[in-house]
Amino acid sequence: MKNIVILISGSGSNMAAIVRRAQQEDWPRRLDAQVAAVISNKADARGLQLAREQGIVTAVVDHKAFPSREAFDAALQHEIDCHDPALVVLAGFMRILTAGFVQHYADRLINIHPSLLPAFAGLHTHQRALEAGCKFAGATVHQVTAELDHGPILAQAVVPVLPGDTPGTLATRVLTQEHRIYPQAVADFLRHAH
Ligand code: GRF
């Protein structure tokens, strides 16, 4: 069985979309894959509760409990590796990862970013897209490399920017698409993983 480990920091709606799709499409039988664990750096991440309700193993590795990024990443890596993952999915995981961590999961670590990369890496993507006068925005699923919000693009979705949009309304429109393309990208990855 190919194990998927999902890392979250907040509401976990992308995680939930992946879990839902795994159930709907019966990934254990059809892809020989399962969501094995959901791990958060925040104990109060809303997504944790949701994962528990689905019977998924959860864990918290609190970054504030560690003196350095390296120490946090080592603890996180240990927790993840307990599940022998074929794929590690960053889903609203709001920590910058060390090069060593990224290297350890080379070719099995993916992220979703709420912009049309390579435009608007980093934070406040929707506000920046509006300020730039973009007519379109979107989301990108990409393989994670040592450079933040870079790495080979696996999937993208485009949405229009509409008159009167605020960062909030644009974020909601983009998030709807994230929930569509992220589960699809995970399934595609698993189909090609061995
Ligand atoms: C998503 O927009 C994701 O792209 C961004 O943070 C948000 C997380 O939402 N990096 P959720 O936790 O999956 O609901």
py3Dmol code that shows the C-alpha trace and the ligand (Angstrom):
import py3Dmol

protein = """\
ATOM      1  CA  MET A   1       0.000   0.000   0.000  1.00  0.00           C
ATOM      2  CA  LYS A   2       1.333   3.446  -0.952  1.00  0.00           C
ATOM      3  CA  ASN A   3       0.997   5.764   2.013  1.00  0.00           C
ATOM      4  CA  ILE A   4       0.163   9.439   1.648  1.00  0.00           C
ATOM      5  CA  VAL A   5       1.091  11.784   4.494  1.00  0.00           C
ATOM      6  CA  ILE A   6      -0.550  15.228   4.427  1.00  0.00           C
ATOM      7  CA  LEU A   7       0.900  18.239   6.270  1.00  0.00           C
ATOM      8  CA  ILE A   8      -1.394  21.093   7.270  1.00  0.00           C
ATOM      9  CA  SER A   9      -1.309  24.247   9.390  1.00  0.00           C
ATOM     10  CA  GLY A  10      -4.878  25.502   9.247  1.00  0.00           C
ATOM     11  CA  SER A  11      -8.345  24.745   8.013  1.00  0.00           C
ATOM     12  CA  GLY A  12      -7.221  21.773   5.969  1.00  0.00           C
ATOM     13  CA  SER A  13      -9.800  22.134   3.227  1.00  0.00           C
ATOM     14  CA  ASN A  14      -7.370  20.844   0.589  1.00  0.00           C
ATOM     15  CA  MET A  15      -6.562  17.879   2.831  1.00  0.00           C
ATOM     16  CA  ALA A  16     -10.288  17.236   3.213  1.00  0.00           C
ATOM     17  CA  ALA A  17     -10.773  17.389  -0.551  1.00  0.00           C
ATOM     18  CA  ILE A  18      -8.036  14.767  -1.022  1.00  0.00           C
ATOM     19  CA  VAL A  19      -9.497  12.518   1.695  1.00  0.00           C
ATOM     20  CA  ARG A  20     -12.950  12.825   0.143  1.00  0.00           C
ATOM     21  CA  ARG A  21     -11.681  11.962  -3.321  1.00  0.00           C
ATOM     22  CA  ALA A  22      -9.761   8.979  -1.925  1.00  0.00           C
ATOM     23  CA  GLN A  23     -13.012   7.664  -0.463  1.00  0.00           C
ATOM     24  CA  GLN A  24     -15.146   8.435  -3.501  1.00  0.00           C
ATOM     25  CA  GLU A  25     -12.691   6.839  -5.916  1.00  0.00           C
ATOM     26  CA  ASP A  26     -11.700   4.012  -3.562  1.00  0.00           C
ATOM     27  CA  TRP A  27      -7.964   4.712  -3.801  1.00  0.00           C
ATOM     28  CA  PRO A  28      -7.023   1.756  -1.560  1.00  0.00           C
ATOM     29  CA  ARG A  29      -8.467  -0.650  -4.115  1.00  0.00           C
ATOM     30  CA  ARG A  30      -7.947   1.293  -7.346  1.00  0.00           C
ATOM     31  CA  LEU A  31      -4.586   2.934  -6.665  1.00  0.00           C
ATOM     32  CA  ASP A  32      -3.274   0.751  -3.853  1.00  0.00           C
ATOM     33  CA  ALA A  33      -2.939   3.996  -1.886  1.00  0.00           C
ATOM     34  CA  GLN A  34      -4.288   5.500   1.306  1.00  0.00           C
ATOM     35  CA  VAL A  35      -4.092   8.689   3.346  1.00  0.00           C
ATOM     36  CA  ALA A  36      -2.071   7.256   6.228  1.00  0.00           C
ATOM     37  CA  ALA A  37      -1.653  10.339   8.407  1.00  0.00           C
ATOM     38  CA  VAL A  38      -2.296  14.057   8.728  1.00  0.00           C
ATOM     39  CA  ILE A  39       0.374  16.037  10.573  1.00  0.00           C
ATOM     40  CA  SER A  40       0.143  19.662  11.702  1.00  0.00           C
ATOM     41  CA  ASN A  41       2.622  22.105  13.192  1.00  0.00           C
ATOM     42  CA  LYS A  42      -0.304  23.661  15.065  1.00  0.00           C
ATOM     43  CA  ALA A  43      -2.290  21.749  17.669  1.00  0.00           C
ATOM     44  CA  ASP A  44      -5.396  23.854  17.013  1.00  0.00           C
ATOM     45  CA  ALA A  45      -5.438  23.394  13.230  1.00  0.00           C
ATOM     46  CA  ARG A  46      -9.086  22.853  12.372  1.00  0.00           C
ATOM     47  CA  GLY A  47      -8.189  20.208   9.819  1.00  0.00           C
ATOM     48  CA  LEU A  48      -6.908  17.854  12.526  1.00  0.00           C
ATOM     49  CA  GLN A  49     -10.381  17.385  13.955  1.00  0.00           C
ATOM     50  CA  LEU A  50     -11.735  16.722  10.519  1.00  0.00           C
ATOM     51  CA  ALA A  51      -9.079  14.100   9.843  1.00  0.00           C
ATOM     52  CA  ARG A  52      -9.776  12.374  13.165  1.00  0.00           C
ATOM     53  CA  GLU A  53     -13.464  12.226  12.312  1.00  0.00           C
ATOM     54  CA  GLN A  54     -12.489  10.329   9.173  1.00  0.00           C
ATOM     55  CA  GLY A  55     -10.524   7.861  11.266  1.00  0.00           C
ATOM     56  CA  ILE A  56      -7.170   9.086  10.014  1.00  0.00           C
ATOM     57  CA  VAL A  57      -4.139   9.041  12.297  1.00  0.00           C
ATOM     58  CA  THR A  58      -3.086  12.581  13.255  1.00  0.00           C
ATOM     59  CA  ALA A  59      -0.009  14.036  14.907  1.00  0.00           C
ATOM     60  CA  VAL A  60       1.215  17.459  15.964  1.00  0.00           C
ATOM     61  CA  VAL A  61       4.825  18.588  15.708  1.00  0.00           C
ATOM     62  CA  ASP A  62       4.825  22.096  17.170  1.00  0.00           C
ATOM     63  CA  HIS A  63       7.556  24.207  15.583  1.00  0.00           C
ATOM     64  CA  LYS A  64       7.627  26.441  18.656  1.00  0.00           C
ATOM     65  CA  ALA A  65       8.933  23.553  20.740  1.00  0.00           C
ATOM     66  CA  PHE A  66      12.195  23.423  18.754  1.00  0.00           C
ATOM     67  CA  PRO A  67      15.220  25.718  18.943  1.00  0.00           C
ATOM     68  CA  SER A  68      15.903  25.763  15.195  1.00  0.00           C
ATOM     69  CA  ARG A  69      14.406  25.008  11.795  1.00  0.00           C
ATOM     70  CA  GLU A  70      16.759  22.037  11.520  1.00  0.00           C
ATOM     71  CA  ALA A  71      15.580  20.566  14.820  1.00  0.00           C
ATOM     72  CA  PHE A  72      11.925  21.033  13.864  1.00  0.00           C
ATOM     73  CA  ASP A  73      12.430  19.488  10.444  1.00  0.00           C
ATOM     74  CA  ALA A  74      14.259  16.504  11.962  1.00  0.00           C
ATOM     75  CA  ALA A  75      11.347  15.843  14.328  1.00  0.00           C
ATOM     76  CA  LEU A  76       8.828  16.329  11.538  1.00  0.00           C
ATOM     77  CA  GLN A  77      10.769  13.971   9.286  1.00  0.00           C
ATOM     78  CA  HIS A  78      10.842  11.351  12.019  1.00  0.00           C
ATOM     79  CA  GLU A  79       7.074  11.595  12.459  1.00  0.00           C
ATOM     80  CA  ILE A  80       6.433  11.409   8.709  1.00  0.00           C
ATOM     81  CA  ASP A  81       8.791   8.477   8.197  1.00  0.00           C
ATOM     82  CA  CYS A  82       6.890   6.409  10.766  1.00  0.00           C
ATOM     83  CA  HIS A  83       4.337   6.080   7.939  1.00  0.00           C
ATOM     84  CA  ASP A  84       6.816   5.124   5.216  1.00  0.00           C
ATOM     85  CA  PRO A  85       5.263   7.586   2.734  1.00  0.00           C
ATOM     86  CA  ALA A  86       5.207   7.177  -1.023  1.00  0.00           C
ATOM     87  CA  LEU A  87       4.042  10.798  -1.181  1.00  0.00           C
ATOM     88  CA  VAL A  88       4.155  13.762   1.211  1.00  0.00           C
ATOM     89  CA  VAL A  89       1.528  16.399   0.450  1.00  0.00           C
ATOM     90  CA  LEU A  90       1.870  19.981   1.706  1.00  0.00           C
ATOM     91  CA  ALA A  91      -1.652  21.388   2.014  1.00  0.00           C
ATOM     92  CA  GLY A  92      -1.606  24.847   3.514  1.00  0.00           C
ATOM     93  CA  PHE A  93       1.492  23.914   5.508  1.00  0.00           C
ATOM     94  CA  MET A  94       2.894  27.289   6.479  1.00  0.00           C
ATOM     95  CA  ARG A  95       6.503  26.474   7.358  1.00  0.00           C
ATOM     96  CA  ILE A  96       9.579  26.945   5.199  1.00  0.00           C
ATOM     97  CA  LEU A  97      11.390  23.621   4.967  1.00  0.00           C
ATOM     98  CA  THR A  98      15.153  23.111   5.125  1.00  0.00           C
ATOM     99  CA  ALA A  99      17.067  21.911   2.074  1.00  0.00           C
ATOM    100  CA  GLY A 100      17.905  18.691   3.921  1.00  0.00           C
ATOM    101  CA  PHE A 101      14.232  17.913   4.509  1.00  0.00           C
ATOM    102  CA  VAL A 102      13.341  18.629   0.891  1.00  0.00           C
ATOM    103  CA  GLN A 103      16.238  16.464  -0.275  1.00  0.00           C
ATOM    104  CA  HIS A 104      15.091  13.574   1.919  1.00  0.00           C
ATOM    105  CA  TYR A 105      11.718  13.569   0.127  1.00  0.00           C
ATOM    106  CA  ALA A 106      13.061  14.389  -3.327  1.00  0.00           C
ATOM    107  CA  ASP A 107      10.514  13.367  -5.994  1.00  0.00           C
ATOM    108  CA  ARG A 108       7.797  12.509  -3.452  1.00  0.00           C
ATOM    109  CA  LEU A 109       6.996  15.945  -1.991  1.00  0.00           C
ATOM    110  CA  ILE A 110       4.344  18.202  -3.543  1.00  0.00           C
ATOM    111  CA  ASN A 111       2.714  21.525  -2.659  1.00  0.00           C
ATOM    112  CA  ILE A 112      -0.202  23.670  -3.744  1.00  0.00           C
ATOM    113  CA  HIS A 113       0.295  27.395  -4.073  1.00  0.00           C
ATOM    114  CA  PRO A 114      -2.532  29.883  -4.648  1.00  0.00           C
ATOM    115  CA  SER A 115      -1.111  31.640  -7.695  1.00  0.00           C
ATOM    116  CA  LEU A 116      -0.144  30.885 -11.270  1.00  0.00           C
ATOM    117  CA  LEU A 117       3.509  30.157 -10.579  1.00  0.00           C
ATOM    118  CA  PRO A 118       6.098  31.390 -11.339  1.00  0.00           C
ATOM    119  CA  ALA A 119       4.084  34.572 -10.647  1.00  0.00           C
ATOM    120  CA  PHE A 120       3.601  35.503  -6.990  1.00  0.00           C
ATOM    121  CA  ALA A 121       5.651  33.024  -5.024  1.00  0.00           C
ATOM    122  CA  GLY A 122       5.429  33.692  -1.283  1.00  0.00           C
ATOM    123  CA  LEU A 123       2.618  35.187   0.776  1.00  0.00           C
ATOM    124  CA  HIS A 124      -0.394  37.460   0.053  1.00  0.00           C
ATOM    125  CA  THR A 125      -0.754  36.143  -3.472  1.00  0.00           C
ATOM    126  CA  HIS A 126      -4.330  37.339  -4.026  1.00  0.00           C
ATOM    127  CA  GLN A 127      -3.681  40.864  -2.809  1.00  0.00           C
ATOM    128  CA  ARG A 128      -0.578  41.053  -4.992  1.00  0.00           C
ATOM    129  CA  ALA A 129      -2.446  39.750  -8.049  1.00  0.00           C
ATOM    130  CA  LEU A 130      -5.142  42.401  -7.543  1.00  0.00           C
ATOM    131  CA  GLU A 131      -2.562  45.161  -7.044  1.00  0.00           C
ATOM    132  CA  ALA A 132      -0.798  44.088 -10.237  1.00  0.00           C
ATOM    133  CA  GLY A 133      -4.081  44.389 -12.137  1.00  0.00           C
ATOM    134  CA  CYS A 134      -4.070  40.745 -13.205  1.00  0.00           C
ATOM    135  CA  LYS A 135      -7.100  39.661 -15.217  1.00  0.00           C
ATOM    136  CA  PHE A 136      -6.579  36.036 -14.238  1.00  0.00           C
ATOM    137  CA  ALA A 137      -5.415  34.277 -11.120  1.00  0.00           C
ATOM    138  CA  GLY A 138      -5.210  30.645 -10.134  1.00  0.00           C
ATOM    139  CA  ALA A 139      -3.421  27.882  -8.321  1.00  0.00           C
ATOM    140  CA  THR A 140      -0.460  25.616  -8.989  1.00  0.00           C
ATOM    141  CA  VAL A 141       0.439  22.136  -7.804  1.00  0.00           C
ATOM    142  CA  HIS A 142       4.181  21.646  -7.995  1.00  0.00           C
ATOM    143  CA  GLN A 143       6.957  19.382  -6.889  1.00  0.00           C
ATOM    144  CA  VAL A 144       8.857  20.881  -4.005  1.00  0.00           C
ATOM    145  CA  THR A 145      12.485  21.836  -4.465  1.00  0.00           C
ATOM    146  CA  ALA A 146      14.784  23.703  -2.103  1.00  0.00           C
ATOM    147  CA  GLU A 147      13.664  27.070  -3.516  1.00  0.00           C
ATOM    148  CA  LEU A 148      10.352  28.306  -2.041  1.00  0.00           C
ATOM    149  CA  ASP A 149       7.316  27.900  -4.339  1.00  0.00           C
ATOM    150  CA  HIS A 150       9.413  26.634  -7.231  1.00  0.00           C
ATOM    151  CA  GLY A 151       9.830  23.186  -8.729  1.00  0.00           C
ATOM    152  CA  PRO A 152       8.282  21.397 -11.689  1.00  0.00           C
ATOM    153  CA  ILE A 153       4.620  22.267 -12.254  1.00  0.00           C
ATOM    154  CA  LEU A 154       2.233  19.301 -12.082  1.00  0.00           C
ATOM    155  CA  ALA A 155      -1.134  21.046 -12.485  1.00  0.00           C
ATOM    156  CA  GLN A 156      -2.656  24.511 -12.716  1.00  0.00           C
ATOM    157  CA  ALA A 157      -6.116  26.039 -12.694  1.00  0.00           C
ATOM    158  CA  VAL A 158      -7.071  29.507 -13.885  1.00  0.00           C
ATOM    159  CA  VAL A 159      -9.891  31.737 -12.624  1.00  0.00           C
ATOM    160  CA  PRO A 160     -10.925  35.194 -13.816  1.00  0.00           C
ATOM    161  CA  VAL A 161     -10.387  38.252 -11.648  1.00  0.00           C
ATOM    162  CA  LEU A 162     -13.792  39.958 -11.491  1.00  0.00           C
ATOM    163  CA  PRO A 163     -14.664  43.631 -10.957  1.00  0.00           C
ATOM    164  CA  GLY A 164     -14.957  44.390  -7.266  1.00  0.00           C
ATOM    165  CA  ASP A 165     -12.846  41.387  -6.209  1.00  0.00           C
ATOM    166  CA  THR A 166     -11.153  41.585  -2.835  1.00  0.00           C
ATOM    167  CA  PRO A 167      -8.336  39.268  -1.725  1.00  0.00           C
ATOM    168  CA  GLY A 168     -11.054  37.316   0.085  1.00  0.00           C
ATOM    169  CA  THR A 169     -13.430  36.824  -2.834  1.00  0.00           C
ATOM    170  CA  LEU A 170     -10.551  35.941  -5.129  1.00  0.00           C
ATOM    171  CA  ALA A 171      -9.148  33.481  -2.558  1.00  0.00           C
ATOM    172  CA  THR A 172     -12.508  31.723  -2.353  1.00  0.00           C
ATOM    173  CA  ARG A 173     -12.739  31.396  -6.137  1.00  0.00           C
ATOM    174  CA  VAL A 174      -9.186  30.050  -6.332  1.00  0.00           C
ATOM    175  CA  LEU A 175      -9.693  27.654  -3.396  1.00  0.00           C
ATOM    176  CA  THR A 176     -12.631  26.008  -5.168  1.00  0.00           C
ATOM    177  CA  GLN A 177     -10.252  25.170  -7.999  1.00  0.00           C
ATOM    178  CA  GLU A 178      -7.557  24.000  -5.587  1.00  0.00           C
ATOM    179  CA  HIS A 179     -10.012  21.433  -4.275  1.00  0.00           C
ATOM    180  CA  ARG A 180     -10.450  20.155  -7.818  1.00  0.00           C
ATOM    181  CA  ILE A 181      -6.849  20.018  -9.047  1.00  0.00           C
ATOM    182  CA  TYR A 182      -5.033  18.887  -5.892  1.00  0.00           C
ATOM    183  CA  PRO A 183      -6.824  15.529  -5.466  1.00  0.00           C
ATOM    184  CA  GLN A 184      -6.429  14.977  -9.203  1.00  0.00           C
ATOM    185  CA  ALA A 185      -2.682  15.708  -9.072  1.00  0.00           C
ATOM    186  CA  VAL A 186      -2.255  13.363  -6.104  1.00  0.00           C
ATOM    187  CA  ALA A 187      -4.090  10.573  -7.939  1.00  0.00           C
ATOM    188  CA  ASP A 188      -1.995  11.154 -11.063  1.00  0.00           C
ATOM    189  CA  PHE A 189       1.188  11.022  -8.999  1.00  0.00           C
ATOM    190  CA  LEU A 190       0.151   7.755  -7.331  1.00  0.00           C
ATOM    191  CA  ARG A 191      -0.734   6.178 -10.639  1.00  0.00           C
ATOM    192  CA  HIS A 192       2.821   6.755 -11.795  1.00  0.00           C
ATOM    193  CA  ALA A 193       4.553   5.999  -8.501  1.00  0.00           C
ATOM    194  CA  HIS A 194       5.873   2.537  -7.832  1.00  0.00           C
TER     195      HIS A 194
END
"""
ligand_1 = """\
14
GRF
C -4.667 27.351 0.250
O -5.066 28.465 -0.503
C -3.271 26.972 -0.113
O -3.003 27.067 -1.469
C -2.526 28.024 0.652
O -3.152 28.060 1.910
C -4.506 27.707 1.732
C -4.754 26.546 2.631
O -6.090 26.227 2.735
N -1.126 27.819 0.676
P -6.528 24.876 3.426
O -5.790 24.744 4.757
O -6.219 23.726 2.516
O -7.995 25.033 3.673
"""
view = py3Dmol.view(width=600, height=400)
view.addModel(protein, "pdb")
view.setStyle({"model": 0}, {"cartoon": {"style": "trace"}})
view.addModel(ligand_1, "xyz")
view.setStyle({"model": 1}, {"stick": {}})
view.zoomTo()
view.show()
